[in-house]
Amino acid sequence: MKAEYLKIEKMMKRDAKKGFKMIISLVENSNKMTVKEKKELNKWLRRMQYVYRDLFVEMYTKNTYLSEKSLKMLADGSSAIFKQGGMGVTPLAALKSVMRLIDEGNIDDAVKTVKRAARTVHYRAETLINTLRIGKARSGTFDGASDDDVFEYYGPKLYPRKKCKIWLKERYFKYSEIKKLDNGQKLPVEDFCGGYNCRHRWVRVVDPDKLEIIRRRYYGA
């Protein structure tokens, strides 16, 4: 069985979709589990498979709205989910543990392990996908903007993050200033504002009278 585990581990690193198929097949062919146990375990394995295959691969490969820089940073975030799972469990390590527990006949522990990993991965995936969708909705905000164009940091003021609280207070920024801002989450401020799941957005100020007041008050121009 050890050789089988090594094959699955290598496949998971190369092609997660095929790796999951191999694990599910291993469960189906096990003679150490009841039909009910196989069904319960494979339910959570398929949930993890769904998250990786559909939420990650489909969303990233079909996206044409965000900049290459933004996509790379989100892709790095999605890869990290399978490298550091959170809640005390690494998904790939969890799957290795599942295979070992199945071999030892500890089916209840195997189900608990993969269930915890699946829930963790799913939660983090939803955060990434939500961030991607919001970023797509914001894309185009700075199209054709010059460094002197003014934008307002706009959105809810209730329970903002530390950076968002500062930016909401300062309120108006030239595009040249926005490009220098850092949200501390390694995501471009232009597309993602305060970072993952941020509720705020940039609004271009176009009213001439308002622009004149802003420039006098903030920039002395």
N, CA, C and O of each residue as an XYZ file, in Angstrom:
884
protein
N       0.826     -1.220      0.000
C       0.000      0.000      0.000
C       0.858      1.267      0.000
O       0.440      2.308     -0.508
N       2.066      1.170      0.576
C       2.920      2.357      0.647
C       3.224      2.896     -0.739
O       3.248      4.109     -0.949
N       3.461      1.980     -1.703
C       3.741      2.396     -3.071
C       2.540      3.136     -3.663
O       2.701      4.107     -4.402
N       1.329      2.661     -3.327
C       0.104      3.309     -3.802
C      -0.009      4.725     -3.246
O      -0.393      5.645     -3.967
N       0.324      4.906     -1.963
C       0.266      6.223     -1.327
C       1.238      7.197     -1.997
O       0.905      8.357     -2.243
N       2.450      6.699     -2.288
C       3.456      7.560     -2.920
C       3.006      8.009     -4.313
O       3.249      9.146     -4.717
N       2.345      7.099     -5.043
C       1.825      7.423     -6.368
C       0.773      8.535     -6.270
O       0.768      9.476     -7.064
N      -0.119      8.402     -5.274
C      -1.179      9.393     -5.095
C      -0.588     10.738     -4.681
O      -1.011     11.787     -5.167
N       0.394     10.698     -3.779
C       1.026     11.932     -3.318
C       1.683     12.675     -4.488
O       1.544     13.893     -4.604
N       2.389     11.953     -5.343
C       3.034     12.567     -6.509
C       1.988     13.147     -7.457
O       2.165     14.234     -8.006
N       0.896     12.404     -7.641
C      -0.147     12.871     -8.548
C      -0.834     14.119     -8.003
O      -1.175     15.021     -8.768
N      -1.039     14.178     -6.685
C      -1.685     15.344     -6.080
C      -0.879     16.608     -6.351
O      -1.447     17.679     -6.565
N       0.442     16.482     -6.342
C       1.308     17.640     -6.579
C       1.300     18.051     -8.050
O       1.485     19.225     -8.372
N       1.082     17.066     -8.955
C       1.086     17.341    -10.396
C      -0.292     17.713    -10.921
O      -0.443     18.674    -11.676
N      -1.296     16.944    -10.515
C      -2.659     17.135    -11.032
C      -3.641     16.735     -9.934
O      -3.942     15.556     -9.752
N      -4.136     17.741     -9.202
C      -5.004     17.478     -8.048
C      -6.267     16.715     -8.443
O      -6.741     15.863     -7.691
N      -6.811     17.022     -9.623
C      -8.038     16.371    -10.076
C      -7.850     14.858    -10.181
O      -8.682     14.089     -9.699
N      -6.759     14.437    -10.810
C      -6.475     13.002    -10.947
C      -6.116     12.384     -9.601
O      -6.443     11.231     -9.321
N      -5.422     13.193     -8.757
C      -5.069     12.707     -7.427
C      -6.303     12.371     -6.601
O      -6.351     11.342     -5.926
N      -7.301     13.251     -6.661
C      -8.549     12.992     -5.937
C      -9.242     11.743     -6.473
O      -9.787     10.951     -5.704
N      -9.220     11.572     -7.776
C      -9.844     10.385     -8.377
C      -9.191      9.107     -7.852
O      -9.863      8.113     -7.579
N      -7.868      9.157     -7.718
C      -7.135      7.985     -7.220
C      -7.510      7.679     -5.776
O      -7.679      6.517     -5.406
N      -7.641      8.736     -4.953
C      -8.002      8.533     -3.547
C      -9.425      7.991     -3.434
O      -9.684      7.066     -2.664
N     -10.345      8.571     -4.207
C     -11.742      8.121     -4.180
C     -11.842      6.669     -4.627
O     -12.606      5.884     -4.065
N     -11.057      6.323     -5.648
C     -11.031      4.931     -6.121
C     -10.492      4.002     -5.035
O     -10.996      2.894     -4.854
N      -9.467      4.458     -4.314
C      -8.891      3.671     -3.221
C      -9.945      3.377     -2.151
O     -10.039      2.268     -1.625
N     -10.733      4.412     -1.852
C     -11.804      4.237     -0.861
C     -12.849      3.253     -1.362
O     -13.278      2.367     -0.624
N     -13.261      3.409     -2.622
C     -14.296      2.548     -3.195
C     -13.883      1.072     -3.185
O     -14.712      0.183     -2.988
N     -12.587      0.830     -3.403
C     -12.094     -0.549     -3.509
C     -11.633     -1.138     -2.176
O     -11.201     -2.289     -2.109
N     -11.733     -0.324     -1.106
C     -11.285     -0.811      0.190
C     -12.217     -1.902      0.719
O     -13.439     -1.810      0.598
N     -11.619     -2.924      1.302
C     -12.426     -4.001      1.908
C     -12.499     -3.838      3.427
O     -12.936     -4.739      4.142
N     -12.062     -2.665      3.903
C     -12.053     -2.405      5.347
C     -13.169     -1.458      5.770
O     -13.238     -1.053      6.930
N     -14.051     -1.103      4.818
C     -15.117     -0.144      5.115
C     -16.465     -0.665      4.673
O     -16.577     -1.427      3.713
N     -17.490     -0.237      5.398
C     -18.854     -0.547      4.988
C     -19.248      0.411      3.862
O     -18.574      1.411      3.612
N     -20.344      0.086      3.198
C     -20.838      0.956      2.119
C     -21.155      2.350      2.664
O     -20.896      3.355      2.002
N     -21.721      2.403      3.880
C     -22.069      3.684      4.500
C     -20.818      4.514      4.780
O     -20.811      5.724      4.554
N     -19.759      3.867      5.271
C     -18.502      4.573      5.568
C     -17.853      5.105      4.294
O     -17.338      6.223      4.268
N     -17.883      4.283      3.228
C     -17.326      4.717      1.947
C     -18.068      5.947      1.416
O     -17.464      6.892      0.908
N     -19.391      5.903      1.550
C     -20.223      7.010      1.063
C     -19.916      8.303      1.811
O     -19.800      9.363      1.195
N     -19.783      8.223      3.143
C     -19.518      9.402      3.964
C     -18.140      9.982      3.659
O     -17.995     11.197      3.520
N     -17.139      9.132      3.554
C     -15.776      9.601      3.298
C     -15.659     10.228      1.911
O     -15.051     11.286      1.750
N     -16.239      9.578      0.927
C     -16.140     10.097     -0.438
C     -16.935     11.384     -0.639
O     -16.626     12.176     -1.528
N     -17.963     11.591      0.192
C     -18.726     12.839      0.120
C     -17.805     14.027      0.385
O     -17.861     15.037     -0.317
N     -16.954     13.895      1.410
C     -16.052     14.998      1.775
C     -14.859     15.080      0.835
O     -14.356     16.171      0.567
N     -14.406     13.949      0.335
C     -13.323     13.969     -0.656
C     -13.780     14.683     -1.933
O     -13.033     15.463     -2.524
N     -15.005     14.405     -2.340
C     -15.530     15.046     -3.558
C     -15.744     16.536     -3.334
O     -15.625     17.330     -4.267
N     -16.057     16.917     -2.105
C     -16.219     18.347     -1.815
C     -14.889     19.076     -2.003
O     -14.848     20.170     -2.567
N     -13.804     18.463     -1.527
C     -12.481     19.051     -1.730
C     -12.127     19.082     -3.214
O     -11.570     20.061     -3.712
N     -12.459     17.999     -3.911
C     -12.184     17.920     -5.340
C     -12.944     19.019     -6.085
O     -12.398     19.654     -6.988
N     -14.191     19.238     -5.710
C     -15.014     20.274     -6.335
C     -14.400     21.655     -6.137
O     -14.316     22.450     -7.073
N     -13.975     21.927     -4.917
C     -13.376     23.230     -4.617
C     -12.177     23.479     -5.507
O     -12.061     24.538     -6.123
N     -11.288     22.506     -5.575
C     -10.065     22.706     -6.355
C     -10.370     22.813     -7.845
O      -9.925     23.747     -8.512
N     -11.136     21.846     -8.364
C     -11.357     21.782     -9.809
C     -12.204     22.936    -10.322
O     -11.827     23.619    -11.274
N     -13.338     23.147     -9.693
C     -14.288     24.126    -10.228
C     -14.051     25.549     -9.740
O     -13.982     26.477    -10.546
N     -13.926     25.729     -8.429
C     -13.785     27.090     -7.914
C     -12.464     27.722     -8.298
O     -12.426     28.899     -8.657
N     -11.373     26.962     -8.231
C     -10.072     27.535     -8.565
C      -9.820     27.548    -10.071
O      -9.690     28.607    -10.683
N      -9.754     26.356    -10.652
C      -9.321     26.241    -12.042
C     -10.239     27.003    -12.990
O      -9.765     27.765    -13.833
N     -11.541     26.807    -12.860
C     -12.474     27.463    -13.769
C     -12.433     28.986    -13.624
O     -12.389     29.704    -14.623
N     -12.447     29.473    -12.395
C     -12.484     30.917    -12.184
C     -11.222     31.601    -12.682
O     -11.296     32.682    -13.265
N     -10.058     30.984    -12.462
C      -8.811     31.644    -12.836
C      -8.508     31.527    -14.322
O      -8.050     32.489    -14.939
N      -8.759     30.351    -14.907
C      -8.392     30.188    -16.307
C      -9.332     30.944    -17.235
O      -8.932     31.311    -18.339
N     -10.572     31.187    -16.815
C     -11.538     31.863    -17.683
C     -11.618     33.361    -17.429
O     -12.322     34.072    -18.146
N     -10.906     33.851    -16.417
C     -10.984     35.270    -16.103
C     -10.209     36.108    -17.112
O      -9.071     35.788    -17.453
N     -10.832     37.182    -17.587
C     -10.161     38.059    -18.554
C     -10.249     39.523    -18.118
O      -9.952     40.418    -18.910
N     -10.646     39.775    -16.890
C     -10.917     41.139    -16.457
C      -9.762     41.775    -15.681
O      -9.457     42.952    -15.874
N      -9.133     41.013    -14.822
C      -8.122     41.574    -13.938
C      -6.741     41.576    -14.583
O      -6.483     40.862    -15.552
N      -5.870     42.396    -14.021
C      -4.507     42.480    -14.543
C      -3.754     41.184    -14.259
O      -4.130     40.411    -13.378
N      -2.691     40.962    -15.015
C      -1.870     39.756    -14.826
C      -1.290     39.715    -13.412
O      -1.180     38.650    -12.804
N      -0.920     40.896    -12.897
C      -0.363     40.992    -11.549
C      -1.399     40.549    -10.512
O      -1.075     39.798     -9.592
N      -2.638     41.012    -10.658
C      -3.697     40.659     -9.718
C      -3.997     39.164     -9.765
O      -4.167     38.521     -8.729
N      -4.061     38.620    -10.981
C      -4.353     37.192    -11.127
C      -3.266     36.331    -10.503
O      -3.553     35.325     -9.853
N      -2.008     36.736    -10.707
C      -0.900     35.954    -10.146
C      -0.975     35.929     -8.627
O      -0.749     34.891     -8.005
N      -1.297     37.083     -8.028
C      -1.366     37.150     -6.572
C      -2.512     36.290     -6.024
O      -2.370     35.644     -4.986
N      -3.642     36.289     -6.729
C      -4.753     35.445     -6.301
C      -4.426     33.962     -6.514
O      -4.789     33.114     -5.699
N      -3.740     33.664     -7.614
C      -3.344     32.277     -7.874
C      -2.391     31.775     -6.795
O      -2.473     30.625     -6.363
N      -1.480     32.660     -6.362
C      -0.569     32.298     -5.267
C      -1.371     32.001     -4.001
O      -1.050     31.083     -3.246
N      -2.413     32.790     -3.789
C      -3.272     32.567     -2.619
C      -3.997     31.248     -2.690
O      -4.147     30.564     -1.678
N      -4.454     30.876     -3.888
C      -5.166     29.605     -4.027
C      -4.224     28.419     -3.838
O      -4.601     27.399     -3.262
N      -2.988     28.567     -4.333
C      -2.001     27.494     -4.140
C      -1.693     27.315     -2.658
O      -1.511     26.196     -2.179
N      -1.638     28.436     -1.942
C      -1.312     28.388     -0.516
C      -2.348     27.600      0.273
O      -2.029     27.017      1.309
N      -3.584     27.577     -0.210
C      -4.631     26.841      0.495
C      -4.276     25.361      0.592
O      -4.552     24.708      1.598
N      -3.657     24.844     -0.472
C      -3.315     23.423     -0.445
C      -1.939     23.159      0.165
O      -1.520     22.010      0.311
N      -1.238     24.251      0.521
C       0.055     24.090      1.185
C      -0.049     24.352      2.676
O       0.672     23.745      3.468
N      -0.955     25.265      3.068
C      -1.137     25.546      4.490
C      -2.632     25.663      4.761
O      -3.252     26.685      4.468
N      -3.185     24.626      5.313
C      -4.628     24.522      5.416
C      -5.282     25.365      6.481
O      -6.433     25.769      6.316
N      -4.582     25.649      7.580
C      -5.233     26.356      8.681
C      -5.967     25.385      9.580
O      -6.129     24.214      9.234
N      -6.410     25.858     10.723
C      -7.143     25.046     11.699
C      -6.362     23.781     12.057
O      -6.949     22.751     12.389
N      -5.033     23.871     11.987
C      -4.208     22.745     12.405
C      -4.143     21.601     11.421
O      -3.690     20.513     11.777
N      -4.589     21.817     10.170
C      -4.545     20.720      9.211
C      -4.115     21.243      7.838
O      -4.673     22.217      7.332
N      -3.119     20.585      7.246
C      -2.706     20.883      5.883
C      -3.442     19.919      4.962
O      -3.339     18.709      5.164
N      -4.174     20.391      3.969
C      -4.987     19.496      3.145
C      -4.248     18.305      2.558
O      -4.742     17.180      2.634
N      -3.049     18.531      1.961
C      -2.321     17.411      1.380
C      -1.903     16.427      2.472
O      -1.998     15.213      2.295
N      -1.433     16.972      3.618
C      -1.060     16.104      4.740
C      -2.285     15.365      5.267
O      -2.197     14.203      5.666
N      -3.438     16.054      5.266
C      -4.681     15.432      5.731
C      -5.046     14.238      4.859
O      -5.479     13.199      5.358
N      -4.865     14.398      3.536
C      -5.191     13.304      2.629
C      -4.244     12.122      2.828
O      -4.659     10.967      2.732
N      -2.983     12.410      3.103
C      -2.027     11.332      3.393
C      -2.434     10.610      4.677
O      -2.363      9.385      4.773
N      -2.869     11.415      5.672
C      -3.315     10.816      6.939
C      -4.541      9.943      6.716
O      -4.675      8.877      7.316
N      -5.430     10.404      5.850
C      -6.645      9.640      5.551
C      -6.293      8.272      4.987
O      -6.858      7.254      5.388
N      -5.349      8.264      4.050
C      -4.954      6.982      3.446
C      -4.347      6.045      4.490
O      -4.586      4.838      4.475
N      -3.560      6.624      5.393
C      -2.948      5.800      6.449
C      -4.021      5.260      7.401
O      -3.979      4.095      7.795
N      -4.978      6.112      7.766
C      -6.040      5.705      8.682
C      -6.931      4.631      8.064
O      -7.387      3.716      8.749
N      -7.173      4.757      6.754
C      -7.964      3.731      6.058
C      -7.247      2.399      6.126
O      -7.855      1.363      6.394
N      -5.932      2.438      5.876
C      -5.126      1.213      5.892
C      -5.132      0.558      7.263
O      -5.103     -0.667      7.382
N      -5.170      1.400      8.307
C      -5.172      0.893      9.680
C      -6.569      0.514     10.156
O      -6.726     -0.095     11.215
N      -7.582      0.875      9.371
C      -8.951      0.543      9.753
C      -9.619      1.580     10.646
O     -10.709      1.333     11.163
N      -8.981      2.745     10.839
C      -9.571      3.808     11.680
C     -10.461      4.708     10.824
O     -10.112      5.852     10.531
N     -11.595      4.181     10.435
C     -12.447      4.870      9.468
C     -13.052      6.147     10.044
O     -13.126      7.165      9.355
N     -13.484      6.098     11.300
C     -14.078      7.299     11.922
C     -13.086      8.462     11.919
O     -13.445      9.595     11.597
N     -11.840      8.170     12.280
C     -10.808      9.220     12.294
C     -10.522      9.730     10.885
O     -10.274     10.919     10.683
N     -10.560      8.818      9.913
C     -10.326      9.212      8.526
C     -11.403     10.186      8.053
O     -11.109     11.184      7.396
N     -12.646      9.883      8.395
C     -13.759     10.758      8.000
C     -13.625     12.125      8.673
O     -13.813     13.156      8.027
N     -13.300     12.135      9.965
C     -13.144     13.409     10.693
C     -12.029     14.255     10.086
O     -12.169     15.470      9.944
N     -10.924     13.605      9.729
C      -9.772     14.327      9.168
C     -10.115     14.975      7.835
O      -9.840     16.157      7.626
N     -10.712     14.209      6.939
C     -11.005     14.755      5.612
C     -12.152     15.761      5.687
O     -12.203     16.699      4.891
N     -13.064     15.576      6.625
C     -14.177     16.523      6.810
C     -13.639     17.885      7.251
O     -14.057     18.925      6.741
N     -12.702     17.863      8.210
C     -12.101     19.112      8.703
C     -11.317     19.804      7.591
O     -11.404     21.021      7.427
N     -10.556     19.026      6.832
C      -9.775     19.589      5.731
C     -10.682     20.172      4.653
O     -10.413     21.251      4.123
N     -11.755     19.457      4.333
C     -12.671     19.920      3.285
C     -13.330     21.228      3.678
O     -13.451     22.135      2.853
N     -13.757     21.336      4.923
C     -14.408     22.559      5.385
C     -13.439     23.744      5.378
O     -13.802     24.862      5.012
N     -12.201     23.471      5.791
C     -11.186     24.536      5.800
C     -10.914     25.034      4.389
O     -10.916     26.239      4.138
N     -10.682     24.112      3.478
C     -10.382     24.462      2.095
C     -11.559     25.204      1.468
O     -11.369     26.188      0.753
N     -12.765     24.733      1.737
C     -13.945     25.352      1.147
C     -14.113     26.794      1.642
O     -14.412     27.694      0.857
N     -13.919     27.000      2.932
C     -14.048     28.349      3.499
C     -13.034     29.299      2.877
O     -13.374     30.414      2.483
N     -11.778     28.845      2.792
C     -10.736     29.705      2.231
C     -10.945     29.935      0.738
O     -10.655     31.015      0.223
N     -11.444     28.922      0.055
C     -11.727     29.079     -1.371
C     -12.811     30.118     -1.599
O     -12.709     30.942     -2.508
N     -13.842     30.079     -0.779
C     -14.924     31.055     -0.921
C     -14.405     32.483     -0.729
O     -14.848     33.408     -1.409
N     -13.463     32.652      0.204
C     -12.858     33.971      0.412
C     -12.143     34.438     -0.850
O     -12.290     35.588     -1.266
N     -11.368     33.542     -1.456
C     -10.637     33.891     -2.671
C     -11.576     34.204     -3.830
O     -11.378     35.174     -4.562
N     -12.596     33.373     -3.987
C     -13.516     33.563     -5.097
C     -14.307     34.853     -4.928
O     -14.529     35.574     -5.901
N     -14.730     35.148     -3.713
C     -15.449     36.392     -3.454
C     -14.559     37.601     -3.751
O     -15.003     38.595     -4.325
N     -13.285     37.485     -3.343
C     -12.324     38.564     -3.607
C     -12.132     38.756     -5.106
O     -12.058     39.884     -5.591
N     -12.051     37.650     -5.832
C     -11.882     37.711     -7.284
C     -13.085     38.388     -7.938
O     -12.923     39.235     -8.816
N     -14.282     38.019     -7.512
C     -15.493     38.597     -8.105
C     -15.589     40.099     -7.838
O     -15.949     40.878     -8.720
N     -15.257     40.492     -6.595
C     -15.297     41.921     -6.255
C     -14.245     42.674     -7.063
O     -14.494     43.777     -7.549
N     -13.059     42.064     -7.201
C     -11.987     42.680     -7.977
C     -12.398     42.871     -9.430
O     -12.094     43.898    -10.037
N     -13.091     41.879     -9.988
C     -13.570     41.987    -11.374
C     -14.565     43.129    -11.506
O     -14.570     43.847    -12.506
N     -15.413     43.295    -10.485
C     -16.409     44.372    -10.511
C     -15.732     45.750    -10.466
O     -16.255     46.726    -11.005
N     -14.552     45.814     -9.812
C     -13.833     47.096     -9.709
C     -12.946     47.371    -10.914
O     -12.504     48.502    -11.115
N     -12.683     46.349    -11.714
C     -11.734     46.513    -12.818
C     -12.223     47.589    -13.785
O     -13.420     47.709    -14.044
N     -11.297     48.353    -14.304
C     -11.635     49.426    -15.232
C     -11.767     50.784    -14.571
O     -11.885     51.803    -15.251
N     -11.748     50.798    -13.238
C     -11.897     52.061    -12.504
C     -10.827     53.072    -12.895
O     -11.099     54.269    -12.992
N      -9.612     52.587    -13.118
C      -8.490     53.500    -13.381
C      -8.107     53.576    -14.860
O      -7.067     54.132    -15.211
N      -8.959     53.009    -15.723
C      -8.659     53.062    -17.160
C      -8.551     54.516    -17.628
O      -9.452     55.325    -17.405
N      -7.447     54.822    -18.270
C      -7.252     56.157    -18.812
C      -6.939     57.232    -17.781
O      -6.880     58.415    -18.116
N      -6.734     56.821    -16.505
C      -6.472     57.804    -15.442
C      -5.049     58.337    -15.525
O      -4.112     57.601    -15.835
N      -4.902     59.634    -15.241
C      -3.568     60.236    -15.153
C      -3.192     60.325    -13.672
O      -4.051     60.177    -12.803
N      -1.933     60.561    -13.390
C      -1.459     60.606    -12.005
C      -2.170     61.674    -11.177
O      -2.292     61.527     -9.961
N      -2.640     62.746    -11.817
C      -3.280     63.846    -11.086
C      -4.784     63.666    -10.901
O      -5.411     64.455    -10.194
N      -5.374     62.646    -11.521
C      -6.811     62.402    -11.339
C      -7.091     62.035     -9.886
O      -6.293     61.356     -9.239
N      -8.237     62.494     -9.381
C      -8.576     62.295     -7.970
C      -9.663     61.229     -7.824
O     -10.627     61.188     -8.589
N      -9.477     60.356     -6.803
C     -10.443     59.292     -6.514
C     -10.829     59.336     -5.044
O     -10.035     59.716     -4.184
N     -12.068     58.938     -4.777
C     -12.559     58.872     -3.399
C     -12.572     57.420     -2.938
O     -13.012     56.531     -3.667
N     -12.080     57.186     -1.711
C     -12.160     55.846     -1.125
C     -13.537     55.738     -0.484
O     -13.817     56.407      0.511
N     -14.386     54.907     -1.043
C     -15.812     54.934     -0.706
C     -16.292     53.569     -0.202
O     -15.855     52.525     -0.686
N     -17.202     53.601      0.785
C     -17.801     52.363      1.263
C     -18.191     52.431      2.722
O     -18.118     53.495      3.335
N     -18.618     51.276      3.304
C     -19.093     51.235      4.683
C     -18.048     51.716      5.691
O     -16.862     51.415      5.558
N     -18.496     52.457      6.688
C     -17.588     52.961      7.723
C     -17.702     52.184      9.023
O     -17.019     52.488     10.001
N     -18.564     51.186      9.027
C     -18.764     50.381     10.240
C     -17.763     49.223     10.262
O     -17.706     48.430      9.323
N     -16.982     49.130     11.327
C     -15.989     48.067     11.534
C     -15.020     47.898     10.353
O     -14.854     46.782      9.860
N     -14.386     48.966      9.895
C     -13.419     48.804      8.799
C     -12.091     48.268      9.317
O     -11.803     48.343     10.511
N     -11.289     47.729      8.411
C      -9.930     47.322      8.767
C      -9.111     48.572      9.056
O      -9.513     49.692      8.740
N      -7.944     48.348      9.669
C      -7.100     49.470     10.083
C      -6.742     50.361      8.900
O      -6.874     51.583      8.972
N      -6.288     49.745      7.812
C      -5.897     50.528      6.630
C      -7.116     51.230      6.032
O      -7.042     52.399      5.654
N      -8.223     50.521      5.949
C      -9.440     51.105      5.375
C      -9.932     52.285      6.223
O     -10.419     53.282      5.689
N      -9.800     52.162      7.524
C     -10.220     53.243      8.418
C      -9.426     54.521      8.133
O      -9.981     55.619      8.104
N      -8.123     54.357      7.925
C      -7.256     55.504      7.608
C      -7.642     56.102      6.262
O      -7.754     57.320      6.125
N      -7.847     55.238      5.268
C      -8.146     55.728      3.920
C      -9.532     56.365      3.847
O      -9.737     57.330      3.110
N     -10.481     55.826      4.612
C     -11.815     56.434      4.644
C     -11.761     57.832      5.259
O     -12.483     58.742      4.852
N     -10.882     57.971      6.252
C     -10.740     59.274      6.913
C     -10.069     60.281      5.971
O     -10.487     61.434      5.874
N      -9.023     59.821      5.282
C      -8.328     60.716      4.348
C      -9.184     61.000      3.107
O      -9.145     62.089      2.534
N      -9.939     60.004      2.725
C     -11.016     60.091      1.736
C     -10.594     60.275      0.280
O     -10.974     59.471     -0.571
N      -9.819     61.315     -0.025
C      -9.483     61.612     -1.421
C      -7.994     61.386     -1.700
O      -7.132     61.745     -0.897
N      -7.718     60.781     -2.861
C      -6.335     60.469     -3.233
C      -6.131     60.722     -4.724
O      -7.010     60.464     -5.546
N      -4.954     61.230     -5.042
C      -4.568     61.274     -6.448
C      -4.180     59.857     -6.864
O      -3.782     59.040     -6.033
N      -4.301     59.578     -8.158
C      -3.957     58.241     -8.647
C      -2.496     57.908     -8.346
O      -2.160     56.760     -8.054
N      -1.630     58.924     -8.421
C      -0.211     58.708     -8.123
C      -0.022     58.254     -6.681
O       0.911     57.504     -6.389
N      -0.899     58.699     -5.767
C      -0.826     58.306     -4.359
C      -1.373     56.895     -4.161
O      -0.832     56.114     -3.377
N      -2.439     56.580     -4.870
C      -3.074     55.260     -4.748
C      -2.090     54.153     -5.126
O      -2.033     53.102     -4.486
N      -1.314     54.418     -6.185
C      -0.358     53.406     -6.663
C       0.715     53.087     -5.629
O       1.377     52.052     -5.719
N       0.892     53.973     -4.645
C       1.911     53.762     -3.605
C       1.330     53.133     -2.330
O       2.081     52.775     -1.423
N       0.000     52.997     -2.254
C      -0.630     52.445     -1.055
C      -0.387     50.942     -0.948
O      -0.216     50.251     -1.952
N      -0.375     50.460      0.274
C      -0.139     49.037      0.549
C      -1.185     48.557      1.549
O      -1.282     49.094      2.653
N      -1.970     47.542      1.166
C      -3.000     47.033      2.082
C      -2.472     45.972      3.051
O      -3.213     45.476      3.899
N      -1.200     45.630      2.921
C      -0.610     44.655      3.834
C      -0.993     43.220      3.546
O      -0.631     42.323      4.308
N      -1.727     42.977      2.449
C      -2.156     41.618      2.108
C      -1.628     41.159      0.754
O      -2.096     40.169      0.192
N      -0.646     41.897      0.240
C       0.028     41.540     -1.013
C      -0.913     41.508     -2.213
O      -0.686     40.766     -3.169
N      -1.971     42.316     -2.158
C      -2.899     42.427     -3.277
C      -2.908     43.878     -3.758
O      -2.882     44.795     -2.938
N      -2.945     44.100     -5.075
C      -2.952     45.472     -5.601
C      -4.130     46.277     -5.067
O      -5.276     45.831     -5.129
N      -3.847     47.445     -4.551
C      -4.881     48.298     -3.948
C      -5.890     48.754     -5.005
O      -7.064     48.953     -4.693
N      -5.437     48.922     -6.260
C      -6.345     49.382     -7.311
C      -7.512     48.418     -7.505
O      -8.651     48.859     -7.661
N      -7.249     47.108     -7.499
C      -8.300     46.111     -7.733
C      -8.953     45.612     -6.450
O     -10.135     45.268     -6.447
N      -8.180     45.571     -5.350
C      -8.674     44.892     -4.145
C      -8.772     45.784     -2.915
O      -9.080     45.302     -1.825
N      -8.512     47.091     -3.078
C      -8.653     48.054     -1.979
C      -7.956     47.566     -0.713
O      -6.729     47.461     -0.694
N      -8.715     47.262      0.355
C      -8.111     46.860      1.621
C      -7.684     45.412      1.703
O      -7.153     44.991      2.731
N      -7.901     44.623      0.635
C      -7.468     43.224      0.638
C      -8.613     42.247      0.446
O      -9.641     42.586     -0.142
N      -8.431     41.032      0.944
C      -9.417     39.972      0.772
C     -10.776     40.374      1.350
O     -10.868     40.861      2.477
N     -11.819     40.161      0.560
C     -13.206     40.435      0.974
C     -13.470     41.898      1.319
O     -14.448     42.192      2.006
N     -12.634     42.811      0.866
C     -12.836     44.230      1.189
C     -14.128     44.745      0.563
O     -14.447     44.428     -0.583
N     -14.864     45.541      1.330
C     -16.177     46.043      0.895
C     -16.093     47.418      0.236
O     -17.107     47.947     -0.220
N     -14.909     47.995      0.182
C     -14.777     49.368     -0.304
C     -14.415     49.421     -1.784
O     -14.100     48.403     -2.400
N     -14.469     50.632     -2.341
C     -14.132     50.799     -3.757
C     -13.628     52.215     -4.006
O     -13.802     53.119     -3.189
N     -12.998     52.370     -5.165
C     -12.510     53.682     -5.595
C     -13.520     54.307     -6.544
O     -14.005     53.651     -7.467
N     -13.835     55.576     -6.314
C     -14.779     56.293     -7.183
C     -14.075     57.532     -7.736
O     -13.609     58.387     -6.983
N     -14.009     57.608     -9.052
C     -13.361     58.760     -9.686
C     -14.191     60.029     -9.468
O     -15.403     60.025     -9.684
N     -13.545     61.096     -9.047
C     -14.219     62.385     -8.854
C     -14.178     63.142    -10.174
O     -13.102     63.461    -10.679
N     -15.361     63.434    -10.737
C     -15.414     64.071    -12.059
C     -16.093     65.443    -12.033
O     -15.940     66.228    -12.969
N     -16.843     65.734    -10.964
C     -17.534     67.021    -10.894
C     -16.508     68.162    -10.768
O     -15.746     68.179     -9.801
N     -16.465     69.101    -11.703
C     -15.447     70.178    -11.705
C     -15.438     71.004    -10.415
O     -14.372     71.308     -9.879
N     -16.623     71.367     -9.918
C     -16.701     72.177     -8.695
C     -16.150     71.411     -7.493
O     -15.426     71.963     -6.664
N     -16.508     70.129     -7.416
C     -16.024     69.299     -6.311
C     -14.509     69.106     -6.406
O     -13.805     69.130     -5.396
N     -14.026     68.917     -7.615
C     -12.587     68.747     -7.827
C     -11.814     69.979     -7.386
O     -10.749     69.867     -6.779
N     -12.346     71.140     -7.689
C     -11.674     72.383     -7.318
C     -11.581     72.527     -5.804
O     -10.545     72.925     -5.272
N     -12.692     72.196     -5.102
C     -12.705     72.266     -3.631
C     -11.697     71.282     -3.046
O     -10.948     71.624     -2.132
N     -11.680     70.045     -3.582
C     -10.773     68.999     -3.085
C      -9.328     69.418     -3.282
O      -8.511     69.276     -2.372
N      -9.008     69.925     -4.445
C      -7.620     70.297     -4.742
C      -7.159     71.461     -3.871
O      -5.997     71.511     -3.467
N      -8.046     72.379     -3.586
C      -7.687     73.493     -2.711
C      -7.494     73.029     -1.279
O      -6.552     73.437     -0.600
N      -8.403     72.167     -0.827
C      -8.377     71.728      0.580
C      -7.245     70.746      0.834
O      -6.568     70.831      1.858
N      -7.036     69.824     -0.081
C      -6.079     68.740      0.162
C      -4.695     69.009     -0.427
O      -3.686     68.555      0.113
N      -4.653     69.742     -1.526
C      -3.383     69.880     -2.231
C      -2.936     71.329     -2.386
O      -1.860     71.597     -2.921
N      -3.762     72.261     -1.921
C      -3.412     73.684     -1.999
C      -3.262     74.171     -3.412
O      -2.536     75.131     -3.670
N      -3.954     73.507     -4.350
C      -3.838     73.891     -5.771
C      -5.059     74.687     -6.202
O      -5.150     75.100     -7.358
